[in-house]
Amino acid sequence: QVQLVESGGGLVQAGGSLRLSCTASKRILSIRSMNWYRQAPGNQREFIATITSTGSTNYGDSVKGRFTISRDNAENTLYLQMTRLSSEDTAVYYCNVVTLIRSYWGQGTQVTVST
Protein backbone atom coordinates (compact mmCIF):
# COMPACT_ATOMS: atom_id res chain seq x y z
CA GLN A 1 0.00 0.00 0.00
CA VAL A 2 1.46 3.32 -1.06
CA GLN A 3 1.43 6.15 1.45
CA LEU A 4 2.05 9.80 0.68
CA VAL A 5 3.49 11.93 3.47
CA GLU A 6 3.56 15.71 3.23
CA SER A 7 5.98 17.83 5.21
CA GLY A 8 7.30 21.36 5.32
CA GLY A 9 4.20 23.15 6.48
CA GLY A 10 4.18 25.57 9.36
CA LEU A 11 3.77 29.18 10.37
CA VAL A 12 5.27 31.86 8.15
CA GLN A 13 4.94 35.63 7.95
CA ALA A 14 3.19 37.25 5.03
CA GLY A 15 5.62 37.74 2.18
CA GLY A 16 7.66 34.74 3.20
CA SER A 17 8.32 31.40 1.55
CA LEU A 18 7.90 27.73 2.32
CA ARG A 19 8.70 24.52 0.49
CA LEU A 20 6.39 21.58 0.89
CA SER A 21 7.46 18.02 0.21
CA CYS A 22 5.43 14.91 -0.46
CA THR A 23 7.23 11.60 -0.28
CA ALA A 24 5.83 8.29 -1.41
CA SER A 25 6.53 5.21 0.70
CA LYS A 26 7.51 3.33 -2.43
CA ARG A 27 7.78 3.86 -6.14
CA ILE A 28 4.47 4.48 -7.87
CA LEU A 29 4.04 3.06 -11.35
CA SER A 30 2.07 4.44 -14.28
CA ILE A 31 1.80 7.97 -12.92
CA ARG A 32 -0.35 10.30 -14.98
CA SER A 33 0.00 13.37 -12.82
CA MET A 34 1.19 14.59 -9.44
CA ASN A 35 -0.78 17.40 -7.89
CA TRP A 36 -1.14 19.78 -5.00
CA TYR A 37 -4.46 20.88 -3.57
CA ARG A 38 -5.37 22.94 -0.55
CA GLN A 39 -8.40 23.40 1.64
CA ALA A 40 -9.09 26.32 3.90
CA PRO A 41 -11.71 26.10 6.68
CA GLY A 42 -15.19 26.39 5.25
CA ASN A 43 -13.93 26.16 1.68
CA GLN A 44 -13.90 23.43 -0.92
CA ARG A 45 -10.65 21.75 -1.84
CA GLU A 46 -8.84 23.94 -4.35
CA PHE A 47 -6.51 22.85 -7.13
CA ILE A 48 -3.06 24.41 -6.81
CA ALA A 49 -0.65 22.81 -9.23
CA THR A 50 0.00 19.77 -11.36
CA ILE A 51 2.98 18.14 -13.03
CA THR A 52 2.36 15.44 -15.59
CA SER A 53 4.37 12.37 -16.45
CA THR A 54 6.02 14.35 -19.25
CA GLY A 55 6.96 17.19 -16.94
CA SER A 56 4.34 19.68 -18.06
CA THR A 57 3.08 21.94 -15.31
CA ASN A 58 -0.04 23.96 -14.72
CA TYR A 59 -1.20 26.16 -11.86
CA GLY A 60 -4.33 27.51 -10.34
CA ASP A 61 -4.93 31.19 -11.01
CA SER A 62 -4.51 32.12 -7.36
CA VAL A 63 -0.91 30.88 -7.22
CA LYS A 64 0.44 31.48 -10.73
CA GLY A 65 3.78 33.22 -10.62
CA ARG A 66 4.24 32.53 -6.89
CA PHE A 67 4.26 28.75 -6.55
CA THR A 68 6.39 26.20 -8.36
CA ILE A 69 5.75 22.47 -8.54
CA SER A 70 8.59 20.04 -9.14
CA ARG A 71 9.46 16.42 -8.55
CA ASP A 72 12.43 14.17 -7.88
CA ASN A 73 11.66 10.81 -9.39
CA ALA A 74 14.70 9.18 -7.84
CA GLU A 75 13.51 10.19 -4.38
CA ASN A 76 9.81 9.55 -5.04
CA THR A 77 9.20 13.10 -3.90
CA LEU A 78 6.97 15.94 -5.06
CA TYR A 79 7.69 19.53 -4.08
CA LEU A 80 5.80 22.80 -3.92
CA GLN A 81 7.88 25.94 -3.57
CA MET A 82 5.69 28.75 -2.30
CA THR A 83 6.75 32.38 -2.36
CA ARG A 84 5.15 35.74 -1.56
CA LEU A 85 2.74 34.05 0.78
CA SER A 86 -0.32 35.89 2.03
CA SER A 87 -3.00 35.13 4.58
CA GLU A 88 -5.18 33.83 1.76
CA ASP A 89 -2.71 30.96 1.34
CA THR A 90 -3.51 29.65 4.82
CA ALA A 91 -4.89 26.14 4.38
CA VAL A 92 -4.17 22.46 4.69
CA TYR A 93 -2.14 21.40 1.67
CA TYR A 94 -2.56 17.94 0.19
CA CYS A 95 -0.52 16.07 -2.37
CA ASN A 96 -2.21 13.75 -4.83
CA VAL A 97 -0.84 11.21 -7.27
CA VAL A 98 -3.02 9.95 -10.09
CA THR A 99 -2.12 6.74 -11.88
CA LEU A 100 -3.87 4.78 -14.59
CA ILE A 101 -5.91 2.86 -12.05
CA ARG A 102 -6.24 4.95 -8.88
CA SER A 103 -5.60 8.16 -6.99
CA TYR A 104 -3.51 8.50 -3.85
CA TRP A 105 -3.80 11.28 -1.26
CA GLY A 106 -1.59 12.41 1.55
CA GLN A 107 -2.85 13.34 4.99
CA GLY A 108 -2.18 17.04 4.51
CA THR A 109 0.14 19.60 6.04
CA GLN A 110 -0.99 22.87 7.60
CA VAL A 111 0.32 26.15 6.25
CA THR A 112 -0.50 29.25 8.27
CA VAL A 113 0.47 32.71 7.05
CA SER A 114 0.46 35.43 9.65
CA THR A 115 -0.05 39.11 8.87
Secondary structure as UniProt FT lines:
FT   STRAND          4..7
FT   STRAND          10..13
FT   TURN            14..15
FT   STRAND          18..24
FT   STRAND          31..39
FT   TURN            41..42
FT   STRAND          46..52
FT   TURN            53..54
FT   STRAND          57..59
FT   TURN            61..66
FT   STRAND          67..72
FT   HELIX           73..75
FT   STRAND          77..82
FT   HELIX           87..89
FT   STRAND          91..99
FT   STRAND          103..106
FT   STRAND          109..114
//
